[in-house]
């Protein structure tokens, strides 16, 4: 997986440091929803069983491979 510098900086935050790379890979491989933003970035969501089914949102750059952001989305409704 490739990552932006922004993602690497955000991983230092206490609320994001707990997000495992394997969870990000899982969201990319099997999202329950996929949405392309107007700037070409791709939003993906999937539940993470280890976090009581909370939905992890992963944002990829327009190349569809580089992780730009990842966080638990409190407002997501499947």
HUWO-V253740 format. One record per residue. N is the residue number from 0. RES is the residue in one small letter. NEAR is the number of other ideal C-beta (glycine too) atoms within 10 Angstrom. D_LAST is the distance of its C-alpha to the last C-alpha in Angstrom with 1 decimal. Layout:
# HUWO-V253740
[[N:RES:NEAR:D_LAST] [N:RES:NEAR:D_LAST]]
This chain:
# HUWO-V253740
[[0:x:11:26.0] [1:x:11:27.2] [2:x:17:26.4] [3:x:15:27.3] [4:x:8:29.7] [5:x:12:27.1] [6:x:20:24.7] [7:x:10:27.7] [8:x:10:28.7] [9:x:18:25.3] [10:x:16:25.4] [11:x:8:28.4] [12:x:11:26.6] [13:x:6:26.3] [14:x:9:22.6] [15:x:15:21.9] [16:x:9:24.8] [17:x:11:23.0] [18:x:20:20.4] [19:x:13:21.8] [20:x:12:22.5] [21:x:9:21.5] [22:x:19:17.9] [23:x:21:17.9] [24:x:13:19.4] [25:x:17:16.8] [26:x:22:14.0] [27:x:19:16.4] [28:x:9:17.2] [29:x:9:14.0] [30:x:17:10.9] [31:x:12:7.6] [32:x:13:7.8] [33:x:11:11.2] [34:x:12:12.7] [35:x:12:16.5] [36:x:10:17.9] [37:x:5:21.2] [38:x:7:23.2] [39:x:11:22.0] [40:x:17:20.0] [41:x:19:16.9] [42:x:17:13.6] [43:x:22:11.7] [44:x:18:8.9] [45:x:21:9.1] [46:x:16:9.5] [47:x:18:13.2] [48:x:10:14.8] [49:x:10:17.9] [50:x:14:16.2] [51:x:7:15.0] [52:x:8:11.5] [53:x:13:10.9] [54:x:20:9.0] [55:x:22:11.8] [56:x:20:12.0] [57:x:24:15.0] [58:x:19:16.9] [59:x:25:19.6] [60:x:18:22.6] [61:x:13:23.3] [62:x:10:25.1] [63:x:12:21.8] [64:x:11:23.4] [65:x:15:24.3] [66:x:23:21.9] [67:x:18:22.2] [68:x:18:19.8] [69:x:24:17.4] [70:x:15:16.0] [71:x:16:13.6] [72:x:14:11.2] [73:x:8:11.5] [74:x:6:9.9] [75:x:16:6.5] [76:x:7:3.8] [77:x:8:0.0]]
